Amino acid sequence: MSKVYIALQDNDESRYIVEAIEEDNPDVTVIHMPAMIRVENNGRLVVRRESVEEKMGRAWDVQELHLNLITLGGNVEEDDDELSLHWNE
C-alpha cells in the first residue's frame, strides 16, 4: 500500500499543524527537511480543525492549511472540520 503524505513549509504555524496531526494520527512518520516538513502514513491521514485550534490557541479554518501546503499525495476529502487523505483500494 502506498503512503499518503502532506508536505508543509517549515514555519511556526506548520509546526502546530504537524503537532495536531501527530496527536490525531499516532502512527505517522514526520520527516524534517530544509524548509519543509513531510508527514506520511500508511492508509489514511487526518488533519482536524479542533486539534489544530487547540495547538494554536485560536480559531483555525481548514482552508488555512493551503497557505502552508507544498504538496500532498492521496485522495482528498475536506469539510469544515477536517481534511483527510487516503488512497482508494
FIKE-332510 format. One line per field, with one value per atom (N, C-alpha, C, O, CB): residue in one letter; atom name; x, y, z. Coordinates in nm, 2 decimals. Glycine has a CB too. Example, Ala and Ser with C-alpha at 12.3 -4.5 7.8 and 13.67 -1.06 7.14 Angstrom:
<rs>
residuo = A; A; A; A; A; S; S; S; S; S
atomo = N; CA; C; O; CB; N; CA; C; O; CB
X = 1.32; 1.23; 1.32; 1.42; 1.13; 1.28; 1.37; 1.29; 1.34; 1.41
Y = -0.57; -0.45; -0.33; -0.33; -0.45; -0.22; -0.11; 0.00; 0.11; -0.06
Z = 0.78; 0.78; 0.78; 0.85; 0.90; 0.71; 0.71; 0.79; 0.80; 0.57
</rs>
This chain:
<rs>
residuo = M; M; M; M; M; S; S; S; S; S; K; K; K; K; K; V; V; V; V; V; Y; Y; Y; Y; Y; I; I; I; I; I; A; A; A; A; A; L; L; L; L; L; Q; Q; Q; Q; Q; D; D; D; D; D; N; N; N; N; N; D; D; D; D; D; E; E; E; E; E; S; S; S; S; S; R; R; R; R; R; Y; Y; Y; Y; Y; I; I; I; I; I; V; V; V; V; V; E; E; E; E; E; A; A; A; A; A; I; I; I; I; I; E; E; E; E; E; E; E; E; E; E; D; D; D; D; D; N; N; N; N; N; P; P; P; P; P; D; D; D; D; D; V; V; V; V; V; T; T; T; T; T; V; V; V; V; V; I; I; I; I; I; H; H; H; H; H; M; M; M; M; M; P; P; P; P; P; A; A; A; A; A; M; M; M; M; M; I; I; I; I; I; R; R; R; R; R; V; V; V; V; V; E; E; E; E; E; N; N; N; N; N; N; N; N; N; N; G; G; G; G; G; R; R; R; R; R; L; L; L; L; L; V; V; V; V; V; V; V; V; V; V; R; R; R; R; R; R; R; R; R; R; E; E; E; E; E; S; S; S; S; S; V; V; V; V; V; E; E; E; E; E; E; E; E; E; E; K; K; K; K; K; M; M; M; M; M; G; G; G; G; G; R; R; R; R; R; A; A; A; A; A; W; W; W; W; W; D; D; D; D; D; V; V; V; V; V; Q; Q; Q; Q; Q; E; E; E; E; E; L; L; L; L; L; H; H; H; H; H; L; L; L; L; L; N; N; N; N; N; L; L; L; L; L; I; I; I; I; I; T; T; T; T; T; L; L; L; L; L; G; G; G; G; G; G; G; G; G; G; N; N; N; N; N; V; V; V; V; V; E; E; E; E; E; E; E; E; E; E; D; D; D; D; D; D; D; D; D; D; D; D; D; D; D; E; E; E; E; E; L; L; L; L; L; S; S; S; S; S; L; L; L; L; L; H; H; H; H; H; W; W; W; W; W; N; N; N; N; N; E; E; E; E; E
atomo = N; CA; C; O; CB; N; CA; C; O; CB; N; CA; C; O; CB; N; CA; C; O; CB; N; CA; C; O; CB; N; CA; C; O; CB; N; CA; C; O; CB; N; CA; C; O; CB; N; CA; C; O; CB; N; CA; C; O; CB; N; CA; C; O; CB; N; CA; C; O; CB; N; CA; C; O; CB; N; CA; C; O; CB; N; CA; C; O; CB; N; CA; C; O; CB; N; CA; C; O; CB; N; CA; C; O; CB; N; CA; C; O; CB; N; CA; C; O; CB; N; CA; C; O; CB; N; CA; C; O; CB; N; CA; C; O; CB; N; CA; C; O; CB; N; CA; C; O; CB; N; CA; C; O; CB; N; CA; C; O; CB; N; CA; C; O; CB; N; CA; C; O; CB; N; CA; C; O; CB; N; CA; C; O; CB; N; CA; C; O; CB; N; CA; C; O; CB; N; CA; C; O; CB; N; CA; C; O; CB; N; CA; C; O; CB; N; CA; C; O; CB; N; CA; C; O; CB; N; CA; C; O; CB; N; CA; C; O; CB; N; CA; C; O; CB; N; CA; C; O; CB; N; CA; C; O; CB; N; CA; C; O; CB; N; CA; C; O; CB; N; CA; C; O; CB; N; CA; C; O; CB; N; CA; C; O; CB; N; CA; C; O; CB; N; CA; C; O; CB; N; CA; C; O; CB; N; CA; C; O; CB; N; CA; C; O; CB; N; CA; C; O; CB; N; CA; C; O; CB; N; CA; C; O; CB; N; CA; C; O; CB; N; CA; C; O; CB; N; CA; C; O; CB; N; CA; C; O; CB; N; CA; C; O; CB; N; CA; C; O; CB; N; CA; C; O; CB; N; CA; C; O; CB; N; CA; C; O; CB; N; CA; C; O; CB; N; CA; C; O; CB; N; CA; C; O; CB; N; CA; C; O; CB; N; CA; C; O; CB; N; CA; C; O; CB; N; CA; C; O; CB; N; CA; C; O; CB; N; CA; C; O; CB; N; CA; C; O; CB; N; CA; C; O; CB; N; CA; C; O; CB; N; CA; C; O; CB; N; CA; C; O; CB; N; CA; C; O; CB; N; CA; C; O; CB; N; CA; C; O; CB; N; CA; C; O; CB; N; CA; C; O; CB; N; CA; C; O; CB; N; CA; C; O; CB; N; CA; C; O; CB; N; CA; C; O; CB; N; CA; C; O; CB
X = 0.08; 0.00; 0.09; 0.18; -0.09; 0.06; 0.13; 0.10; -0.02; 0.10; 0.19; 0.17; 0.10; 0.13; 0.30; 0.01; -0.04; 0.06; 0.12; -0.19; 0.06; 0.16; 0.11; 0.03; 0.30; 0.16; 0.14; 0.27; 0.34; 0.02; 0.31; 0.43; 0.40; 0.32; 0.53; 0.45; 0.42; 0.55; 0.65; 0.34; 0.54; 0.65; 0.69; 0.60; 0.62; 0.82; 0.86; 0.86; 0.95; 1.01; 0.75; 0.73; 0.66; 0.61; 0.66; 0.64; 0.57; 0.43; 0.39; 0.57; 0.35; 0.22; 0.21; 0.13; 0.14; 0.30; 0.30; 0.34; 0.30; 0.40; 0.43; 0.47; 0.35; 0.34; 0.58; 0.26; 0.14; 0.05; -0.01; 0.06; 0.04; -0.04; 0.02; -0.06; -0.05; 0.15; 0.21; 0.19; 0.17; 0.36; 0.20; 0.18; 0.03; 0.01; 0.20; -0.06; -0.20; -0.22; -0.29; -0.29; -0.15; -0.16; -0.10; -0.16; -0.08; 0.02; 0.08; -0.02; -0.02; 0.21; -0.08; -0.17; -0.29; -0.33; -0.22; -0.35; -0.46; -0.43; -0.52; -0.54; -0.30; -0.26; -0.13; -0.02; -0.24; -0.14; -0.02; 0.08; 0.20; -0.06; 0.05; 0.14; 0.21; 0.29; 0.07; 0.19; 0.26; 0.41; 0.46; 0.20; 0.47; 0.62; 0.64; 0.58; 0.69; 0.71; 0.74; 0.88; 0.98; 0.71; 0.90; 1.04; 1.07; 1.00; 1.05; 1.17; 1.21; 1.31; 1.42; 1.26; 1.29; 1.38; 1.41; 1.34; 1.32; 1.51; 1.53; 1.41; 1.36; 1.65; 1.35; 1.23; 1.10; 1.01; 1.27; 1.10; 0.98; 0.96; 1.06; 0.98; 0.84; 0.81; 0.71; 0.61; 0.74; 0.75; 0.67; 0.61; 0.69; 0.75; 0.48; 0.42; 0.35; 0.28; 0.31; 0.39; 0.33; 0.28; 0.32; 0.44; 0.19; 0.13; 0.07; 0.04; 0.01; 0.06; 0.00; -0.15; -0.20; 0.05; -0.21; -0.36; -0.43; -0.50; -0.40; -0.42; -0.50; -0.43; -0.35; -0.64; -0.46; -0.41; -0.51; -0.58; -0.27; -0.53; -0.64; -0.58; -0.50; -0.75; -0.63; -0.60; -0.73; -0.82; -0.53; -0.74; -0.87; -0.86; -0.76; -0.90; -0.96; -0.97; -0.95; -0.88; -1.10; -1.03; -1.04; -0.90; -0.86; -1.14; -0.82; -0.69; -0.59; -0.51; -0.64; -0.60; -0.51; -0.54; -0.45; -0.52; -0.67; -0.71; -0.66; -0.62; -0.86; -0.66; -0.61; -0.46; -0.41; -0.63; -0.38; -0.24; -0.21; -0.12; -0.17; -0.29; -0.26; -0.32; -0.27; -0.32; -0.42; -0.48; -0.57; -0.60; -0.38; -0.62; -0.71; -0.80; -0.77; -0.63; -0.90; -0.98; -0.90; -0.81; -1.11; -0.92; -0.85; -0.94; -1.02; -0.73; -0.94; -1.02; -0.93; -0.82; -1.07; -0.99; -0.92; -0.86; -0.75; -1.01; -0.92; -0.87; -0.74; -0.66; -0.97; -0.71; -0.58; -0.46; -0.35; -0.58; -0.49; -0.39; -0.32; -0.20; -0.45; -0.39; -0.34; -0.23; -0.15; -0.45; -0.23; -0.13; 0.01; 0.11; -0.17; 0.02; 0.15; 0.17; 0.28; 0.15; 0.08; 0.09; 0.19; 0.18; -0.05; 0.28; 0.36; 0.31; 0.29; 0.51; 0.28; 0.22; 0.16; 0.18; 0.33; 0.08; 0.02; 0.00; 0.00; -0.11; -0.01; -0.04; -0.15; -0.14; 0.09; -0.25; -0.36; -0.49; -0.49; -0.36; -0.60; -0.73; -0.77; -0.76; -0.83; -0.82; -0.86; -1.01; -1.09; -0.81; -1.04; -1.18; -1.17; -1.09; -1.25; -1.25; -1.24; -1.38; -1.47; -1.16; -1.39; -1.51; -1.47; -1.35; -1.62; -1.57; -1.53; -1.45; -1.39; -1.66; -1.46; -1.39; -1.27; -1.19; -1.49; -1.24; -1.12; -1.09; -1.17; -1.13; -0.96; -0.91; -0.85; -0.77; -0.80; -0.89; -0.83; -0.77; -0.82; -0.93; -0.67; -0.61; -0.62; -0.60; -0.46; -0.64; -0.65; -0.63; -0.65; -0.78; -0.59; -0.59; -0.71; -0.74; -0.45; -0.77; -0.88; -0.82; -0.72; -0.97; -0.89; -0.84; -0.93; -0.91; -0.83
Y = -0.12; 0.00; 0.12; 0.13; 0.00; 0.22; 0.34; 0.43; 0.43; 0.42; 0.51; 0.60; 0.73; 0.78; 0.63; 0.78; 0.92; 1.01; 0.98; 0.93; 1.13; 1.23; 1.37; 1.40; 1.21; 1.46; 1.60; 1.67; 1.63; 1.65; 1.77; 1.84; 1.99; 2.05; 1.83; 2.04; 2.18; 2.26; 2.21; 2.19; 2.39; 2.48; 2.47; 2.46; 2.63; 2.48; 2.47; 2.61; 2.68; 2.41; 2.64; 2.77; 2.74; 2.63; 2.87; 2.85; 2.83; 2.77; 2.69; 2.96; 2.82; 2.77; 2.63; 2.55; 2.86; 2.59; 2.45; 2.35; 2.24; 2.43; 2.40; 2.32; 2.28; 2.17; 2.39; 2.38; 2.35; 2.25; 2.16; 2.48; 2.26; 2.17; 2.03; 1.93; 2.22; 2.02; 1.89; 1.83; 1.70; 1.90; 1.91; 1.85; 1.80; 1.69; 1.96; 1.87; 1.82; 1.69; 1.60; 1.93; 1.69; 1.56; 1.45; 1.34; 1.59; 1.47; 1.36; 1.31; 1.19; 1.40; 1.40; 1.36; 1.28; 1.19; 1.49; 1.32; 1.25; 1.13; 1.05; 1.35; 1.11; 1.00; 0.95; 0.97; 1.04; 0.87; 0.83; 0.75; 0.74; 0.75; 0.69; 0.61; 0.69; 0.63; 0.49; 0.82; 0.89; 0.90; 0.89; 1.03; 0.92; 0.95; 1.09; 1.14; 0.85; 1.17; 1.31; 1.32; 1.28; 1.40; 1.38; 1.40; 1.55; 1.62; 1.32; 1.59; 1.73; 1.75; 1.68; 1.79; 1.83; 1.86; 2.01; 2.09; 1.82; 2.06; 2.20; 2.27; 2.25; 2.24; 2.36; 2.44; 2.37; 2.43; 2.52; 2.24; 2.16; 2.05; 1.99; 2.10; 2.02; 1.91; 1.82; 1.86; 1.96; 1.69; 1.60; 1.50; 1.45; 1.52; 1.48; 1.38; 1.28; 1.31; 1.46; 1.15; 1.04; 0.93; 0.92; 0.99; 0.86; 0.75; 0.64; 0.67; 0.80; 0.52; 0.41; 0.43; 0.44; 0.27; 0.43; 0.42; 0.55; 0.59; 0.34; 0.62; 0.74; 0.84; 0.80; 0.70; 0.97; 1.07; 1.18; 1.22; 1.13; 1.23; 1.33; 1.45; 1.44; 1.27; 1.57; 1.70; 1.75; 1.79; 1.80; 1.76; 1.80; 1.95; 1.99; 1.71; 2.03; 2.17; 2.18; 2.27; 2.23; 2.11; 2.12; 2.10; 2.17; 2.02; 2.00; 1.97; 2.08; 2.12; 1.84; 2.14; 2.25; 2.37; 2.44; 2.28; 2.40; 2.51; 2.50; 2.60; 2.53; 2.38; 2.36; 2.39; 2.46; 2.22; 2.35; 2.38; 2.53; 2.58; 2.29; 2.59; 2.73; 2.83; 2.94; 2.76; 2.78; 2.87; 2.98; 3.08; 2.94; 2.95; 3.04; 2.96; 2.85; 3.15; 3.03; 2.97; 2.94; 3.03; 3.06; 2.83; 2.80; 2.74; 2.64; 2.70; 2.79; 2.74; 2.63; 2.66; 2.85; 2.52; 2.41; 2.47; 2.42; 2.29; 2.56; 2.62; 2.69; 2.71; 2.72; 2.73; 2.80; 2.70; 2.74; 2.85; 2.57; 2.47; 2.50; 2.48; 2.33; 2.55; 2.57; 2.68; 2.69; 2.60; 2.77; 2.88; 2.82; 2.88; 2.98; 2.71; 2.64; 2.51; 2.45; 2.62; 2.47; 2.35; 2.36; 2.45; 2.30; 2.26; 2.25; 2.15; 2.17; 2.21; 2.03; 1.92; 1.82; 1.82; 1.86; 1.73; 1.62; 1.50; 1.52; 1.66; 1.38; 1.27; 1.19; 1.15; 1.18; 1.16; 1.09; 1.15; 1.27; 1.07; 1.08; 1.14; 1.23; 1.19; 1.03; 1.35; 1.44; 1.44; 1.45; 1.59; 1.44; 1.47; 1.58; 1.58; 1.34; 1.68; 1.80; 1.86; 1.86; 1.91; 1.90; 1.97; 2.08; 2.10; 1.88; 2.14; 2.25; 2.20; 2.28; 2.31; 2.07; 2.02; 1.94; 1.92; 1.93; 1.89; 1.81; 1.80; 1.81; 1.68; 1.77; 1.73; 1.59; 1.57; 1.84; 1.50; 1.36; 1.32; 1.36; 1.26; 1.24; 1.18; 1.03; 0.97; 1.23; 0.97; 0.82; 0.78; 0.86; 0.77; 0.66; 0.60; 0.51; 0.43; 0.53; 0.52; 0.42; 0.29; 0.27; 0.47; 0.18; 0.05; -0.03; -0.14; -0.03
Z = 0.00; 0.00; 0.00; 0.08; 0.12; -0.09; -0.09; 0.03; 0.08; -0.22; 0.07; 0.18; 0.13; 0.02; 0.25; 0.21; 0.19; 0.26; 0.35; 0.24; 0.21; 0.27; 0.25; 0.16; 0.21; 0.33; 0.32; 0.35; 0.45; 0.41; 0.27; 0.30; 0.32; 0.24; 0.18; 0.43; 0.47; 0.48; 0.50; 0.60; 0.45; 0.48; 0.63; 0.71; 0.44; 0.65; 0.79; 0.85; 0.84; 0.80; 0.92; 0.99; 1.12; 1.15; 0.90; 1.20; 1.33; 1.32; 1.39; 1.40; 1.22; 1.20; 1.17; 1.22; 1.10; 1.08; 1.03; 1.15; 1.16; 0.92; 1.24; 1.35; 1.44; 1.49; 1.43; 1.46; 1.53; 1.46; 1.52; 1.56; 1.33; 1.25; 1.25; 1.27; 1.10; 1.24; 1.25; 1.39; 1.40; 1.22; 1.49; 1.63; 1.64; 1.69; 1.74; 1.58; 1.58; 1.50; 1.54; 1.53; 1.38; 1.30; 1.38; 1.38; 1.17; 1.44; 1.52; 1.63; 1.66; 1.58; 1.69; 1.80; 1.75; 1.82; 1.88; 1.64; 1.58; 1.50; 1.47; 1.49; 1.46; 1.38; 1.44; 1.38; 1.23; 1.54; 1.62; 1.54; 1.58; 1.74; 1.43; 1.35; 1.24; 1.17; 1.29; 1.23; 1.12; 1.14; 1.25; 1.11; 1.03; 1.03; 0.99; 0.89; 0.93; 1.07; 1.04; 1.00; 1.07; 1.17; 0.88; 0.83; 0.81; 0.74; 0.69; 0.88; 0.87; 0.77; 0.77; 1.01; 0.67; 0.56; 0.56; 0.63; 0.42; 0.49; 0.49; 0.43; 0.32; 0.40; 0.52; 0.48; 0.46; 0.41; 0.36; 0.49; 0.47; 0.57; 0.62; 0.33; 0.61; 0.70; 0.62; 0.58; 0.83; 0.61; 0.54; 0.64; 0.73; 0.43; 0.63; 0.73; 0.64; 0.55; 0.82; 0.67; 0.59; 0.67; 0.79; 0.49; 0.62; 0.69; 0.59; 0.48; 0.78; 0.64; 0.56; 0.57; 0.68; 0.61; 0.45; 0.45; 0.46; 0.37; 0.56; 0.57; 0.59; 0.68; 0.77; 0.65; 0.66; 0.74; 0.76; 0.66; 0.68; 0.88; 0.90; 0.97; 1.06; 0.99; 0.92; 0.99; 1.04; 0.96; 0.88; 1.17; 1.23; 1.28; 1.35; 1.35; 1.24; 1.28; 1.43; 1.48; 1.23; 1.51; 1.65; 1.71; 1.81; 1.71; 1.67; 1.72; 1.69; 1.77; 1.67; 1.57; 1.53; 1.61; 1.66; 1.38; 1.63; 1.71; 1.86; 1.92; 1.72; 1.91; 2.05; 2.05; 2.15; 2.09; 1.95; 1.95; 1.93; 1.99; 1.84; 1.84; 1.80; 1.91; 1.92; 1.67; 1.98; 2.07; 2.01; 2.07; 2.16; 1.89; 1.82; 1.72; 1.69; 1.74; 1.67; 1.57; 1.44; 1.41; 1.53; 1.38; 1.26; 1.16; 1.19; 1.29; 1.03; 0.93; 0.85; 0.82; 0.83; 0.82; 0.75; 0.62; 0.58; 0.72; 0.56; 0.43; 0.45; 0.36; 0.37; 0.58; 0.61; 0.58; 0.57; 0.75; 0.58; 0.56; 0.43; 0.41; 0.56; 0.33; 0.20; 0.19; 0.10; 0.10; 0.29; 0.30; 0.32; 0.28; 0.41; 0.39; 0.42; 0.34; 0.36; 0.57; 0.26; 0.19; 0.07; -0.01; 0.14; 0.06; -0.05; -0.15; -0.27; -0.01; -0.10; -0.18; -0.09; 0.03; -0.27; -0.16; -0.08; -0.18; -0.30; -0.02; -0.12; -0.20; -0.14; -0.02; -0.21; -0.22; -0.17; -0.22; -0.27; -0.02; -0.21; -0.24; -0.13; -0.01; -0.28; -0.16; -0.05; -0.03; -0.12; -0.09; 0.10; 0.14; 0.24; 0.33; 0.20; 0.22; 0.30; 0.34; 0.25; 0.24; 0.46; 0.50; 0.60; 0.62; 0.56; 0.67; 0.77; 0.89; 0.96; 0.81; 0.92; 1.04; 1.02; 1.11; 1.11; 0.90; 0.88; 0.73; 0.64; 0.94; 0.71; 0.57; 0.59; 0.68; 0.51; 0.51; 0.52; 0.38; 0.28; 0.57; 0.39; 0.27; 0.28; 0.39; 0.26; 0.17; 0.16; 0.02; -0.07; 0.22; -0.01; -0.14; -0.16; -0.07; -0.17; -0.27; -0.30; -0.33; -0.39; -0.42; -0.28; -0.30; -0.39; -0.43; -0.17
</rs>
